[in-house]
Amino acid sequence: MTRNPRGVRLAAHDVTEPGGTPGPGSALPAPALRAHPRSAFPAPALRAHPRSAFPAPALRAHPRSAAGTSPPGSAQPKVVLHIGEPKTGTTFLQQVMWSNRAELAAQGVVLPGHHGQDHFRASQDLRGIQKLASDPAGSWTGEWEILARQAAQAAQAGKTAVISHELFSAADAPQAERAVASLRPAEVHIVITVRDMASLLPAEWQETVKHRNARAWEDWLGDVIGTESVADDRRQWWFWRVHDTLAIADIWSRYVPPERIHVITMAPRGAGTSLLWERFASLLGVGPGVADISRARPNASLGLAEIEFLRRLNQALPAEVPDWFYMWNVKEAVAHQALAARPADGRLILPADRDAWAKEQAETLIAGLQASRYDVVGDLDELRPRLVTGPGASPAGQSADQMLDAAVAAAAALVVNQYRKEYPAKPRNEGGRGGLAGRVESAVAASPRLKRAVREVSSRSAAVRRLRILVWRVMERSRTRGHD
């Protein structure tokens, strides 16, 4: 059967969307999900936010210290939990932080774990996601406990700890409660990045295709708008599970004061990525210049021919190919390394007959945020759809020649990927950046077997989990000294 991770109804307690840093084990197992029926019902306005009696917040158009936050090094320990949403610049922000880890540590901002993948694995553990036995990556059982304790200990030492992964946005109320409780007595701040619906939908559909979705753009879009958005509990569907901003914020505000829920608006297309980092950095209490944002790899969109080729490839792949194998060999090697490097021809935009619906969603979201006591960082007007100039195009309308070019690039990427697996290159000398901690982490990262063994043992042993936490603390101290 063809799986459709982002266009299906979620079975009870089964939020199983693949995501996160690509690599073995980054995909999730495919659960038995129920495909939803088609419906032509029009989409009504979103439900009003339950906090409608609250006064409107003062919006912060320019980065500065967030209301209710504690700067690094203050007496109040602090943990920043960035929960998404997906396709709102999360990958960019994560790469900025991980590629400038030593620089941020010198300013009192630390990242628990040793790699961004650790935050993905912790999100899977927190949400109770089952992992396929055939997945070569180690178990993620206990990964949230390890990450949370590392964050809490860093906060107790006067640091600002940051945990960031977009799949935390899929958490339900009990999972959110557990997450916050795990981080106390630190002052927990929740950060949600959001964007306008008209640009979000094309980006999200592309992402579903990179996660093995084989449904056409128009078909998928019709269900998200016409069926899913009108459901009494629309968070049963994956798109709304991670993009019903008011519902997500409401869940976390049950366990964190609303003034510590920070909603960052994503600047419109053409504004550049630096503004998003400036807004995020303001919540960490550091200047944006601390980090070199050029080190971050952009999460580039695919061209229309490339995404249509990938969708048709998904249709042809048999179910026996597991999702973890797809993530490593297709999403990373083909989509990210080969197809994303090709010049994008054409731009996918929301059809004109969906504009009124998108504007209605924007006004409902803006009204809900204005009526809340959440800390809005940015400009709520950025959530209103922008006028798109120029004609749009359909992925299904791409010529055979265009898709043939994409197929050749994909085939070449698979050959190169297989060669590099058989004959891996020697690790590059990074010049000692990050000191001893960086060298140790590079050595461990180069040994998948060692990583798997450590994860498997720690999933069964509390003592090994405590040892991993201790090792992380020692390495963080080394990282800070190495940068000074």
N, C-alpha and C positions, 0 to 999 in steps of 0.2 A: 504494500500500500504506500501511497505517497504521503509523507508527513507534511504538516503545515503548522509549524510551531507558533506563528503569530496570527493565524487566521482561524483559530479553532476555539471551541468552548472548553473551559477548564473544568475538569472533573473536580469534585469536592476535595479540597486540601491538596490539589495537584497543580502548582504553578511551576512549570517545567521549561521555561524559555531558555534556549541557549544564549550565551552572551559572554562578554568580557574579553580579556586579553587572549588572542588566539594561541593555540598550542594543544598538545595532547591532553585530553581531559577537560578542555574548556567547553565542549558541547555537553548538553544534558541528554540523559536517556529519553527516548520517545515514549511517553505514557499512552495509555488508551484514552484518547480524547474524543469527544463527541462532536462531529461536524454539525454546524448549525444550519437551520433551514434558511432559504432565501426569503426575503420579505421586501415588499415595495412600500411599506408604511413610511410616511414622512417622519423626519426626526424632529421632535419637539425641543423646546428649550431645556437646558440642563436644570436639575433640581437646585433650588436655592440653598446656599450654604447655611447650616444651622446656627452659625454665629452672627446672624444678620443684625443683631441688636448692638454689636460692638461698634465703636466709633471708627471712622476711616483712619488708617495709619498715615504717618508722615512718610512719603516716599523719599528714598535717598537716590537722587539722580547721579550723584558723584560718589566715588568710593571714599569711605572714611570708616572709622571704627564703628562697628555695629552696635545699636542700642542693646544694652543688657549683656554685652560680651565682656570677657576679661582678657586683657592683652597678655601675650606670652610672658612668663616670668612673674605674673601676679600671684597673690596668695590663693586665689580661687582656681583649682585645677579645672581644665577645660578639654573636652573632646568634641571635635567637629565631625559629624557623620553626614557625608554627602551621599544622598540616596538616589540621585538621578534628577530628572527623568532620562530615559534613553533618547538618543538623537538630539541632545540639547547642548552639545559641546563637552560632554563628560569625558570622552576619550582624550580630547585635547587637554583638558584640565589635569587629568590623571598623568598624562605624559609629561606635562610641564613639571608637575611635582616630583615624579620619579626620576626624571632626568636632571633635576636640580636638588636632589635629596640632601646632599652635603651642605649646599648653600642655605637651604631652609633650616636644617638642623642647627646651623650656626646662629640662626635667628630665633631658636627655641621652638621650631615647628617640626614635628617628627612624624614619620609614616610607620606605623606598626607593620610587622612582616618584613620580608626581604625582596618582594617583587609584587607588582600589581596583581598578579595571579592569586596571591594569597588573599586579597580582598574579595576577589571573585569566589574563591573556594569557601571563604567564611560566609558569604551571602548564601551559598548553596546549603551549607550546614545549618545556618540559622533558619532557613525556610524548609528544612527537612526534605530536600530533593534527593531522590535515590540515584545512585550512580551504577551504570552498567558494569557487570563483572568483567566484561571484555575490555573495558577502558584501561589502557596501560598506565594512566596516572594513578597516584596513590589515593587512598581514602581521604575524604574531606571531613570525616567524623571528628569532632573536637576542634575544628579549625576556627570556628567563631570564638570558642572559649579562649584559645591561645591569643587570637588577635585582640579580643576585648581586654584581656588581662595585660597585654603589652601596652595598649592604649591607656588603660587606667593607671598603670604604674608610671608611664611617662607623664600623665597629667599630675599625679601626686608629686612628681619631681619638679613641678612648676613649668612643664612644657605644654604646648598645645599639640595634641595628637589628632591626626586626620585619618579617617577611614573613608574611602570613596569607591563606590561601585553603584552603577545604575540599577542593578537588579534588587537592591534593597527597597526600591520603590514598590516592588511586588509583594512586600510583606503584609500579612494580615495583622489584626490588632494584637493577638497573643504573641506573635513574633516580634512586633514592635515593642511591646511591653518587656519581653525578655531582653531585647537588645539594650534598651535604656537601663534596665535594672543591672545588667552585666557591667555597665560603664560607671555606675555610681560608686563612690560619692562625687565623681567629677561632674562639673556643670556641662550637660550635654546640649549641643546645638545641632539642629537638623537643617541641612541645606538642600533645597530643591531648585534645580535649574529648569526653566520652562521656555517654550517658544510658541510662535503663532501657529494655529492649526493648519493654515493653508500651506505653509512650508514644511510642517511636521509630517503630514500625511505622505507626500512623495518620498521623503527621506525614510520614513518607517517602512513603507512598502519595499523599497530597495533593500533595507536591512533584512526584511523577512526572506527575500530571495537569497540573500547571502547566508541565510540560515535554513535553506533547503525548501522554501516555499515554492510551489509550482503554479500558483494561481495568478491569473492575469491581473494587471493593474485595475482595470475597470471592475472586474468581478470582486476583487478584494475590497476596493473602495466602497462599492455598493453595500457590502455586508457591514463594514465598519459604521457607515452612516445610517443605512436603512434598517438594519436589524439590531446590531449591537448597541447603538447609542440610545435606543428606545426601551431597552430591557429594564425591568425593575431594579435588577442588580447588574449593572453593566460591567462591573469589575470581574464578573465571571468570564469575560472575554479578555484575551491577552492585551490587546491594544489599550483598552480602558483600564485594565489592571495597573498599567504603568503610566497612563496618561490622564487619568481622572484626577487632576491636580487638587481640587478641593477635597475630594474624598481621601486622597493620600495624606494631605496636610491635616485633615480632621483626625485621622487615625493616630498620627504621631503626636498631635497636640493634646491627646488624652494623657500622655505620659511626660510631656515636655511643655513648659509654659509657652503660650502662643508667641510671646515676644522673642523666644529662642527658636522659632521656626522662620528661617530666612528663605525667601523666594527671590531668586535671581532671574531677571528677564534676559533672554538671549537677544543681542542686537540683531537687526535685520541684515539680510544678505548685502554684502558690500562694505559693512562697517569694520571688518577685520576681526581678528581673534583677540587682540590685545585688550579690548574693552572688557571682554568676558573674564579674562584673567585678573584685570584690575579690580573688578567687582568681587571676585572670589577671594583675592588676596586681602581685600579690606576686612573680610570676616576672619581671616587668620591673624590680623593685627600686624601684617608686614607690608612693606612697600612693594609695588609690582616689579620694581627694578631688581629685586633680590634674585629673581629667576630669569634665565635666558630662555624666552619662549621659542626661539628658533630651533631648539633641540627637540621640540615636540613634532611628531609626524602628524600631518593633517589626515583626518578620516575622510578621504576623498570620495566623492560620489562617482558612480560608474556612468559611462555613456549609455545611451538608449540601446544601441546595438549590443553592447557588452552585457547589460542587465537582461536583455531578452535572450541572448545566448545562454546565460547562466540559468534562467528560468526553464528553458527547454532542456538543458542538461539535467536539471532537477527532475523533470518529468521522466527522463529516460533511466535514471539511476534506480536500481532495484532496492527493495527494502532491506536486503541482507547487508548492505553497507551501513555500518553503525554511524550515528551522528558524530561521535568523537573523531572518527576517521575522516568524515566529511569536513569537519571544522578545520582540521590540520591541513588536509590535502587540497580541498576545494576553496573554502573561505579564505584561508591564509595564502596558500601558494598561487591559486588561480585568481581569485577576486582581488585581494589586497596587493599582491606583489606583481601581478601581470596586467590584469584588466584595468585596475585603477591608474596604472602608469600611462595608459593610452589617452590621447586627447579626447575629451568628452565631446561628442557630436549630438547636439540637441539637448533640451532641458525638459524634464518632466514637471509639469505644473498641474495644479488642481483645475479640473474642468470648470468653465464659466458657470455652468448650471449648479455648481456646488458652492459658489461664492456666498450666497445669502446664508446658507447653513453655517459656513465657517465664521462669518461675521457674528452670527447669533451666538455661537459657542464662545467667541472672544468676549462679547459683552457680558455674558453670564459669568465667565471666569473673572473678568475685571471687577464686576460688581461684587462677587464673592470675596475677592482679595481686599477690596476697599472696605468691606463691611467687617473684616476680620481684624485681629490684632497682630497679624503676622508682620514681620519685618521685610518689606519689599525693597530689594536692592536693584535699582535700575528705573525703567520707565514703563508703566503699564500700557502706554500707547503702543509699545513694541509688540504687544500681544495681538494687536489688530492686524488682520491680513493686509499686505501691501498690494497696491495695484501692479499687476504683472504686465509688462509691455512685451510685445512680440508673440508670435503664435507658439502654442505648445505642440507636442508631437506624441504619438502613441508608441510605446515600445513594440507592440505587435505589428506596427507598420514598417519596421526596418527591412531593408533589402537583404536578399540572400548574400550578396557580395559583402555587405557590411558585417553580417554575422559570421561569414567565413573568415574574415580577417580576425575577428575576435576569437574564433575557434582555433586558428593557427597559433595565436599568442597563448591561448590556454594550454594547448598541447605542448608547446615549447616549455612553458612554465612547469608542467608536470614532469617533463624529462629532466629539467634542471633540478627540481625538487628531489627527485629520486636519486640523481647523481650525488647531490650534497648529503643525502642520508647515507649512501653507501661509502662515500669518501668525504667525510666532514673536514672542513678547513680548520687549521689550528686557531685557537682563540686569539683575537687581536689584542695587542698590548695597549691598554687604555691610558698608559702613562701614570698609573697609580692613582687616578682620580678616585676619591673616596677612601684612600688609605687602606689600612689592613681590612676594614670591614668590606670595602668594595672588592678587594682581591679574593677574600673568602667567599663572598656571595657569587662572584664570577666562577670560581672553581666548582661550587655546588651546582650552579645553574648548568654547567657543562656536563653534569653527570645525572641524566634522568633516572638511572637505576638507584643512585644514592637518594635522590629526592623521594622517589616512590617508597623506598625502604623506610626512610624516616617517617613519612606520612602514615604508612601502614602500622608501624610500631606505636606511634603516638596516638593513633585512633583507638588503640586498645589499652594504653598505659597512661594513667594520670601523671606518673612520675616523669615519663618522657616529655609530656606536654609542659610540665613545670621546667624541665631542663631546657626546652626550646625557648621558653620565655626568658630564662636567665641568660642564655647565649645571646638572644636579641639585645638585652640590656647592655651586655658587655660590648657588643658590636656597635651599638649606638654611641656609646661613650668614645669608642675608637674613631667613629666617623666624625664626631664633633671635633676631637683633638686633631685629626688629620687635616681638617679644613682650616683650623686656626693658624 
